[in-house]
Amino acid sequence: MANANPPVVVAQEIGQVGRNFLREVGSMFWFIAHTFGETLERIQHGRVPFRAASFFRHTERAGVDSVPLVGLVSFFLGLTMALLTGYQLQRFGTERLVPGLVAIGFTRELGPLITGIMLAARIGAAFTAELGTMQVSEEVEAIEAMGIGPLRFLVAPRMLALFLLMPCLSTVSNIAAIFASSLVCKAYFSIAFVYFLDLVKDSLLIRRNHRCDRVRYPLQHRLHRVFSDVSTQSHMVELRDVHMQFEEKKVLDGFSLKVDPQERLVIMGQTGSGKSTILRLILGTLQPSGGSIFFKQFEITKLQRRKLQEVRRHIGMVYQYSALLSSRNVRDNVALPLEELTDKSRKEIDKVVDEKLDLVGMKDSKDLLPSELSGGMRKRVSIARSLVLEPELILLDEPSAGLDPVIASVIDELIISLTEKSNVTSITVTHEMDSAFRIATRMAMLYQGKVIEEAEPEKFKESENAVVAQFLSGSTEGPILEDSQDAIAKK
């Protein structure tokens, strides 16, 4: 053994560990399969698998007796979690996130995990010791000798009791932890209990009733129109002195822009200049380092998550690579916003989907998967999906990128036609010259984090700005390359 090759020895030891692990896993599955087999066989013969008294006795022992332990441990864990996270979040003024953090943490992970660990440690170990003692004292053998299946008789009622008690005890764990965090929030962060419950409900809510929202949003819109001197913006979108930085790279540096209703604005700029970042800032998926961003009367940078989600329903987004869900066909991709965000029936959703697919010329392809579509077809489906909620603003990220000139022209004409028919505002970012001048009613040039030129297409072509002139001509001589070389030299 001393002369054995070390790598071979290590491989043999790993193999031995793996074999032992697989043997234990196989034994566990065999045990469970035989338990269910004996139980089902008993049921097939028209007999109850075990006495109700036996089941209730194990339920009381595993469940009722475990409530104090589960509740107490979860209470102190919730207390600790709220304190530790709260003090860290308080430094950034976001302590109101503590209720949602504890609620989500326990209901989705910690509650069931802690319950499972405690049941395994307390009840599982007790059951194992009891059955082991019965095996040693030949009680199991005696049961088997009487023609009674020991797995069905001894194991099945215990397994069923644990299976049914897990969600109940997990609920106890969640309530205890959330209650503990409410005490911390009240005592240390001045969050009233009613507000605490509202934050918890908001964080745990997956699907909401949107009927109230359909009433509330128009009401808010009308109120803002009445008090226009106070809060209503005359622009569809406005960015004021926006700064955006990723680590050491400064993307936007005092960027300001206004977009009027029913405009088709095209933002042009070099690759990597921050064009797509602007769209994500308007959507609220990115937060700027500084400045303000408005969509109508709403300041995107200050909206809470719930209100931001409501506002996003009025904005459609077409991504550069379409971003269609690969596991869903065309119909399901387009229907997704309607299914998740509205209470429409299947019939109503199908009607809207057919209407939007017909607009983009894809009605006959609704059963196809994204992998079965060409690039232009995927782009059209993405546009249809962006329109199903009847948005007031559409954001398009390089809509003609990667398409041949003919298909790119088709997409451009489709964008123009849809925006005119629907009376929506559109913001397109691109560096494709032909598409830009075909789509735009107004153009803006992004350079070094700022808008250096904005004008109607014809005036934009005649710009005297050296950067714009070089970008439009594609010349290798001019300030764009000179600035790039200076930046490289500084590095």
N, C-alpha and C positions, 0 to 999 in steps of 0.2 A: 504493500500500500504506500510505502514511503517513496517508491520509485514511480508512483502513478503520476500521470500528467495532470497538473493542477486544473486546467480548463475542463478536462474530462471529469474530474471529481466534482467540480462545481456543477457541470451539466447533469451528472447523476443525482446529485442532491436536489437540484431544481426539479428534475423528473420525479423523484421520490415524493417531494412536497406536493407537486401537481397531482400525482396519482392518489395520494392520501386525501387531498381536497376533493377530487372527483368521486372517490369512494364515499366520503361523508355526504356529499350532495346527493349522490345516487341513493344512499340509505334513507335520507330524509324524504326524497320523492317517493321511494318505495313505501315508506311508512305512511305518508299522506294518502297515496293511491290505494293502499290496502284498507285504510280506515274508511275512506269513502266507498270502496268496493263492498265491504261488509255491511255498511249502513244502507246502501242502495239495494243490496240483495235482500235485506230484511224488509225494506219497504215494498219491493216487488212481490213479496210473499204476503202482502196485506197486513203486515204487523208493524207496530211502532218500533223504531230503532232503539229507543231507550225510554225509560220512565221520565215523565215530566218532573217528578219530584227530584230526581237526580240532576236534571238540567237546572232547575231553579236553585238547588242547593249550591251548585258550582257558580251560578250567576251571582248569588248573594255573596259568596266568598270572594270571587274575583272582582266583582263590581262595587257593591255597596261598601264593602270594607276598604276598598282602594280609593274611594272618593276623597277622604280627608288628606291622604298622602299626595295624590295627584294635585288636588287643589292647592295645598300648602306649598309644594315645590314650585308649581307654576306661578303662584302669587309672588313669591320672592324672585323668581326669574324675571317676571314682568316688571317688578319694581326695579330690579337692577338694570334691566335693559332700558327702561324709560329714563332712569337717572343718567346712565353713561352716555346714551345717544343724545339726550336732551341738552346736557352741558356742552357737548361738541357742536350741536346744531345752533345753540344759542349764540355762539360766537359769530354766526353768519345771519342771525335774525330769522332763522327758519325753525324755531322750536315747535311751531304748529304742525310740523310733519311727524312729531313723536307719536301721536295717537294712531295715525295710519301705519307708521313703521312697525309698531308693536302688534297692531291688529293683523296686518298682512304676514308679519314674521311668524306669529303663532298659529293663525288659522291655516296657513298654507304649508308650514314646515315644522316649526318647533313644537306646536301642540301635539300632533300625531306622533312625532318623533319621541318626545318626552314620555308620552303615555305608553308607547310601545316599549321603551326602555324600562320603565317602571313595572309594567305588567310582566315583561320577560324576567326582570330581576326578582320581583316579589312573588307573583303568582306562577310564572313559568317554572321557576326554581322549586317552588313548593309542590307543584304538580309532579315534576320530575322526581323529586325525592320520595313523594308518596308512592308513585308507581314503581320506583326502584325498590322500595321497601317491600311492596307487595310481591314483586318478582323474587326477591330473596326469600321471603317467607312462604313461597310457593302458592300464594293466593291466586296469582295470575294463572298458574298451571291448573289449579283447582277449577277456576272459572272455565278454562278451556276444556277441561275434562268433562264438565257438565254439558258440553256442546254449545256453550255460549261464546260468541266471538269476543275475545278480550279487547280488541281494538275498538269495535263498535260499542261495547258496553262501558269501557273505561275511558277511552280517549275521545270518542266522538262528542259526548256531551260537554266535555271540557273545551274542546276546540270550538264548538258552536258558541259556547258562552263567551269565550275570548273574542271571537269574531264579531258577535253582536255588541259586545261592551266597548270595543275600541272606539267607534264614533261617539258613543255616549260619554266616555271618559275624556276623549279629545275635546268635546264641547265644554266639559267642566274645566279642563285645562285652559282653553281659550278665554272663557268668561273670567276665571281667576286672574289671568295675566292682564287682560284688558282692564279689569277693575283696579288692579294694582297700579297700572300706568295712569289711570284717571286720577288716583290720589296724588301721584307725583306731579302730574300736569297742573292740578289745582293748587298744590302747596308751593311748588317751585317756579312754575311758568305762568301762573295766573290764567289758566285755560278753564273756563267755566264748564261744568259737567254737561250742560245741554249742547254747548259748542263742541265739546269733546266727542259726544255721541254723533254729532253731525259729521265731524271729520272722519270718525271710524266708519260710519255708514258710507260716506263718499269713497273711501279707500277700498271698501269691500264690495261695492256695487259693481257688478259686471255688465248687466243690461238694465237700462233704465226705461221708464215709461216716458216717451217723448211727446205725448199729447200736450202736456203742460208747456213743453218747450216751444211747440209750434204756436201756442198762444202768446207765450211770454216774449219770444224774440220779436215778433211784429209790434207788440206793445212797447217794448223798449225802443225799437226803431222809431216809432211814432213820437214817443216822448222826447227822443233826441232831436227829432225834426222840429218839435214845438219849441224846445229850448236850444235852438241852433246857435244862439250867441254864446252859449255856455260850453257845449261839448261837441257839436257836430262838425266834422271836417268836410270841406267842400271837395276834397280829393278822395279817390277810391283808395289809393295807397300813398303813404308819405314816409320817407326815411329822413331823419334829421340828425346830422352830424354823427353818423354811425361809425364806430370803430370795431374792428374784429381782428383778433390776433390768435394764431395757433402756435403756442410755445414762443419761439423767437421770430416766427414769420408773421409780419404785419400784412394782412390781406386787405382790409378796408381802413382808410385813414381819413376820417371826417367825411364820409360818403353821405351825400344828401340828394334826394330825388323825389319828385311828385308825379303821380300818375292820375290823370283825370278819368272819369267814367267813360266807358265805351271806347277808350283809346286802345290801339295795338302798339304798345311800346316794345321796341327791340333794343336790348342792351348788348353791345358788342365789346370785345376785348380779347386779349391774348389768352391762350390756354393757361390755366392756373392763375388767372388774374382775380378770381373771386366772383365770377358771374353766377355760378350755381349756388355759392354761399349766400348771395343776396336773396334768392328764391327761398332758401331754407330759413333765413331770418324772417322773411315775411310770413312763412308758415308757422314759425315759432318752434321749429325742431332744433334750431340753434339759438343760443342767447348771445347777443353782442357784448363786447367788452365795454362799450359805452354808447350813448346816444339813445334815440327813441324811434320806434317803428309803429306806424298806425295803419290799420285797415278800417276805413271809414271812421267811425267815432271811437273805435276800440284801440287802445294802446297795447299792442301785442306783448311788449316786454313786461307789462305789469299785470296781465291777466292770470287768474288762478287756473289750474288745470281744467276744471270743469267748464268754465267759460271759454277757455281757449279751444276746447274740443267742439263747443257749440259754434264758435266763429269759423273753425276749419271746415264745417259743413257748407259754408258759403264760398269756399275756395277749392278749385279743382287743380290737381297737379299731374302733369305728364312728365315722366322721368326719361332721362336720356336713353336708357335701355329698357323702357316700357314698364319694368317692375311688375309683370304679371305673375300671379301665383302658378307655379309649374304644375301643381297637382290638381288645379281646377280648370275646367274647359272655359271657352270664351264666354258663354252665357253666365257661368258662375262667377267669373272674374268681374264682369260688368255688374252683376247683381249684388256683389258683396257689400257695397256701402248701403244699399237699400235694405238688405237683410239684417245688417247689424245696427243701423242707425234710425230705422223707421219701423212703423207698425203696419206696413202695407201687407196685404195678403199675397199669396203666391201668384194669383191671377193678375193682380195689379203690378207686381214686380215684373212678371213676364211681359206685360204690355209696355212698360217703360223701357225694359231691356231691348225689346224688339224695335221700339221707336228709335233709340239711340244707335243701335247697330245698323239700322236702315240708313240713318243719317251719314254714317261713315262707310256705307257700302259693305258691311260685314254680316248682314243678317243670315246669309246662307252658310256661314262658317261657325255658328254659335256652339256646335257640338265638338269642335276641334280643340285640341290642347295647344298651349303656346309653342311647344316644340314642333308642332306641325304647321306653324305659320312662318311666313317670311318676315324680314325685318320691318317692311312697310306695313304689313298686315298687323303685326304686334303693336306698332305705333298707333294705328287706327283704333284698335281695341282699347288701348290705353286712353286715347282721347275720348272714346265713348264712355269709358268708366268715369272719367273726370266730369262728365256732363250729367250723370244720372240724378244728382241731387240739385240740379238747376243752379249752379254756382253763379255768383256775380263777378268772380275773378278767376281766370285760368292762368296758371303758371306753366310755362313750357321750357324744359331744359334740353337744349340742342335737339329740336324735333326732327331735323333732317340729317343728323349725324349718322354716318355709315350707310346712307341710302344712295342709290344711283341717281343721277340727275333727273330722270323722268319721274321716279317714285317720290323724290324730294319735292318736285313741283306739285305732284298730286297732294302731298301732305300740306304744303303751303296753301294751296287753293282751298283745301278742306278747312284749314284753320281760319282763313278769311271768311269763308262761307258760313261756318258755324258761329263765329263771333258776331257776324252781321245779323244772322237770323235770330240768335239768342240775346242780342244786345248786351253781351258781356264784355268786360275789360280783359285784356290779355297782356301778359308780360312774357316776352320770349328772350332767352339768352342764347346767343350763337356767335360763331365766328365765320359762318358761311355767308359770303357776300350776297349771292343771288337770292337766297332765302330771306335774308334780312331786308333787302330793298323791296322784295315782293310782298312781304307781310306787313311791314311797318307803316303806321301813320305818323310815328315820331321815333327818333333814334337817339341813343345816348352812347357815348364812348367811355368805357371804364379803363383808367390807366393809373397805375401806382396807387390804387385804393380810392380814387376820386373820379367823379364825372368831369371830364375835361371839355366835353362838347355835347350839346343836345340840340336837335333841330329836326325839322321835317326832312324826309328822305332827299328831296331835290336840293335843299340848302345844305344838308349834311355832305352831299357829294362835293359841294363847292367850298367846303371848310378850308380856312387858311391855316388851321392848326397843323403844325408839322407832323405830330404824332398821328393824327387822323389821316392826313394825306399819305403818309408812308404805309399805314395799315390798309387803306383802301387800294393802294397801288401794288402792295406786296413787294415793294422795293427793299433791297438789302442795305441801302444807305439811308441813314436818318437817325433820329434820336432814340428809337426803340432799341436797336442793337447796341448803340453807344451806351445807353443806360445799363443794359444787361451786362456788357463787358466791364463797366465801372463797378457794378455790384459784385461781379466775380473777382475782380482785382482786389476789392476791399476785403473779401473773405480770405 
